[in-house]
Amino acid sequence: MRNQALESLLTLREEDAKAKEIELDQIYETENLWEAFQILHTVMGEATYRAAIREIFEAAEKIEPPDIYKEIWELDGVSSFLTLNIDKFAYKAHRKVRISEDVANFCGKDAGDYLHLVKRRKPFIANLHGIHESAKSWVFTKDDFTRLSNDPQYVNFINFVIQDFTIVFMGISADDVAAGGFLERLISNGIDLGQHFWITDRCDSETDRWASKAGVQVIRYEPEANVAAPLDHTTILKQIFADLKEFISKDELAPAVVGSVSPLDSIPSEKELRLLDDDDKLRLTLAGHAKALIERNHGDTQCNEYQAFLQNYSRVIHQVWHLTSRNPHNKFHGYSVVDKVSSSPFSSVWKLVDESGCAYALKIIQMDNLSNGEQLDSFRRGVQCLEYLTKAAVPGTAKIITAFEIPTCVLMDFIDGDNFKNIINSTQFKFWTDGIRILRSVCRHVEFSHNLPQGVLHRDIRPSNVIVPWFYWRDSALESTDADRYEVALLNFDMSWHAKAQGRTISGNIEEAGYYAPEQLEDIDCQQARSTKVDSYGIGMTIFTAYTGLTPPTGGSKSVDWKDKIRTKFRYDPTLSWKSAPKRLARLIDNATCHDIAHRINVRHIRAELDQLQDAVDGIWDELSPDFWAEELFAKVLDRDYTSNPAGDEFQKELKVGRIVSIRGNLQARSVSVQFRNVATGVTDWTNVDKRWGNKLETAKEILKTQGWDVLDTTRYSQREIHLEVAVSIDSLKVNFSKLANALERGLSQIRLD
């Protein structure tokens, strides 16, 4: 661009050109690109500067995006894209890889207008420094950057993304002020930003210092060196992405649990211990010796020494498994046993209290499972997951207190309240008032767990494992607490998994097999059974039960009548003002429980959909996405029996032969468009058909125009076919939905001609 700037000086007087040339030479004296572009802008002038940049990027529109962009979009975990480039490669690659996914594509200066979509977990591409077609969006100069960085809406957008997403920096310098400045600012304010990563070939100490300060984990690679050619970064980056796609967890097994007891290197013989009349003292002795053996053998409970201990002391070990609420034998490590809460073939749960009366839950696996490696490993993994959740203070977690190998148990906070299964069957429960809010809380809890560094999965989500502690409390009683009526706690982490886990997985409760994803039942050791989408399936089936009151069929979504069951149970509800809500909920369940895990939506998507559904039903319409408005128009104006495209943003129906209507929500344009096509058929009255149909179309256009619809140029009557296309902005729909819907109904009635 400097050469182009010099050419622009040829028309100036010699002394003016000389002064400008001296100013241009300052480019070589600065390492700050913002200042360099500022100089170019000043010397060249606005028009020449813009023309020069456009000339450089005009070829970008015709160039295919580099393969690396496509490979990024092929990664399952990538939901959105922040780019500092103005070439639109990220958007073009998205259109080729995720054909059916609607994505919000916007510039940095408009980012604040799209924050509501980002909060709804809609996929987005933020071109932070603009796109080449729009000079007003460019951020090249120091003034451009200062203006953008000081825009409160932009700052709010960036702050939210940094705090709510895991960001992988690549192809840029994360320590550059444009990419990393916000990280440093937030950290200096004491905000925990979670995990972020920086893939780079930089190996200098300054990189390490900055990354450590900003809380960014550096992932280094070495580019391939080619003779007489630039360093090749692409090949190694592609290999990194290939490794991510093929990754299978192969880390260590969950460790044996050792409670907070003193280790005992030696203990009396079994014969002597059998004479003890204090079961709790016996437990303390055996737990202490088990701890000493486990520590001495580096956590290996399969070693000869530990197995000999289990065999030689089997009778007293069996004795410490016995629990009772009767005095004086109702003690467990100093706690008092109150009562048995529940029991299953895998474990039993008891309520305990301490000396102050504080309640705790003791989950103890059935003794037969002590020799069952799969059951024992699942228990240990569940304990490890609870420790992760407790340490991270995940909302709705029963905080772990301690755990023991002998007897094999875990002590945790007692969560008082009814489970979701019983609540669904109560007369007080209403889905659109209560159920949807409880389900949103479940999604928040699960999403929080998934986003931990350990990536904790629950894998046994069903109504009986969801406790809603405050559901039955009176409003007046809740006001005196900080509690929310719809807070939840998730129980039963026996089948849980996390990113560093290895081992076999136990199958679940066969009586409620419909809640388990197909991959859990068909091949309990397959890698897919350890995907976060297993939890999506459980949540989807829990939504089904919450709405219908029915337990999912044993075969789940692979049952022969599953599609019919969804269709018949989610019919039109005349009590709802948002008419499309039941059908949209049915489609959400269908997408969440897809038997093909590759096409199943994730928990983040489920929560975003439930958030909007609740707002729609509650009449809070400010932040509804365009597809919601499109579907509601169809349900209210045309017909409640319609289909949607795979992306869920276009709804259509052939009303009769030759008469087709579709309504689409356009996320990018933030509008809704309607297409109507009516073709004359064999039953049409052909008398003056051209004049009659043409006049009817003009009447329809006038009705729609006067009420706020934009009639597009594609609208026409030709060769005995009516084609009407109209559009309206989301902002207009928010304010005048009923008026616009009525106008659409009246307008279409004019051209629904036989």
HELIX and SHEET records of a PDB file:
HELIX    1   1 ARG A    2  GLU A    7  1                                   6    
HELIX    2   2 GLU A   14  ASP A   25  1                                  12    
HELIX    3   3 GLN A   26  GLU A   29  5                                   4    
HELIX    4   4 LEU A   33  MET A   44  1                                  12    
HELIX    5   5 GLU A   46  PHE A   57  1                                  12    
HELIX    6   6 GLU A   58  GLU A   61  5                                   4    
HELIX    7   7 ASP A   67  TRP A   73  1                                   7    
HELIX    8   8 PHE A   89  VAL A   97  1                                   9    
HELIX    9   9 GLY A  108  TYR A  114  5                                   7    
HELIX   10  10 LEU A  115  LYS A  119  1                                   5    
HELIX   11  11 ALA A  135  SER A  137  5                                   3    
HELIX   12  12 LYS A  142  SER A  149  1                                   8    
HELIX   13  13 PRO A  152  ASP A  164  1                                  13    
HELIX   14  14 VAL A  177  SER A  188  1                                  12    
HELIX   15  15 SER A  205  ALA A  214  1                                  10    
HELIX   16  16 THR A  234  GLU A  246  1                                  13    
HELIX   17  17 GLU A  270  LEU A  273  1                                   4    
HELIX   18  18 ASP A  279  ARG A  296  1                                  18    
HELIX   19  19 ASN A  304  ASN A  312  1                                   9    
HELIX   20  20 SER A  314  VAL A  320  1                                   7    
HELIX   21  21 MET A  367  SER A  371  5                                   5    
HELIX   22  22 GLY A  373  LYS A  391  1                                  19    
HELIX   23  23 PHE A  420  ILE A  424  1                                   5    
HELIX   24  24 PHE A  431  GLY A  435  3                                   5    
HELIX   25  25 ILE A  436  HIS A  450  1                                  15    
HELIX   26  26 PRO A  463  ASN A  465  5                                   3    
HELIX   27  27 ASP A  475  GLU A  479  1                                   5    
HELIX   28  28 ILE A  510  TYR A  515  5                                   6    
HELIX   29  29 PRO A  518  GLU A  522  1                                   5    
HELIX   30  30 GLN A  527  ARG A  530  5                                   4    
HELIX   31  31 LYS A  533  THR A  548  1                                  16    
HELIX   32  32 GLY A  556  LYS A  558  5                                   3    
HELIX   33  33 TRP A  562  LYS A  569  1                                   8    
HELIX   34  34 ALA A  581  ALA A  592  1                                  12    
HELIX   35  35 ILE A  597  HIS A  599  5                                   3    
HELIX   36  36 VAL A  603  ASP A  618  1                                  16    
HELIX   37  37 PRO A  626  LEU A  633  1                                   8    
HELIX   38  38 PHE A  634  LEU A  638  3                                   5    
HELIX   39  39 VAL A  689  THR A  706  1                                  18    
HELIX   40  40 ILE A  730  ILE A  751  1                                  22    
SHEET    1   A 3 PHE A  81  THR A  83  0                                        
SHEET    2   A 3 PHE A 124  ASN A 127  1                                        
SHEET    3   A 3 ALA A 104  CYS A 107  1                                        
SHEET    1   B 3 VAL A 168  MET A 170  0                                        
SHEET    2   B 3 HIS A 196  THR A 200  1                                        
SHEET    3   B 3 VAL A 216  ARG A 220  1                                        
SHEET    1   C 6 LYS A 331  PHE A 332  0                                        
SHEET    2   C 6 TYR A 335  SER A 343 -1                                        
SHEET    3   C 6 SER A 347  VAL A 353 -1                                        
SHEET    4   C 6 ALA A 359  ILE A 365 -1                                        
SHEET    5   C 6 CYS A 409  ASP A 413 -1                                        
SHEET    6   C 6 ILE A 400  PHE A 404 -1                                        
SHEET    1   D 3 ASP A 418  ASN A 419  0                                        
SHEET    2   D 3 VAL A 466  VAL A 468 -1                                        
SHEET    3   D 3 ALA A 489  LEU A 490 -1                                        
SHEET    1   E 6 THR A 643  SER A 644  0                                        
SHEET    2   E 6 GLU A 650  LYS A 656 -1                                        
SHEET    3   E 6 ARG A 659  ASN A 666 -1                                        
SHEET    4   E 6 SER A 671  VAL A 679 -1                                        
SHEET    5   E 6 GLU A 721  SER A 729 -1                                        
SHEET    6   E 6 ASP A 710  VAL A 711 -1                                        
SHEET    1   F 6 THR A 643  SER A 644  0                                        
SHEET    2   F 6 GLU A 650  LYS A 656 -1                                        
SHEET    3   F 6 ARG A 659  ASN A 666 -1                                        
SHEET    4   F 6 SER A 671  VAL A 679 -1                                        
SHEET    5   F 6 GLU A 721  SER A 729 -1                                        
SHEET    6   F 6 ARG A 716  SER A 718 -1                                        
END                                                                             
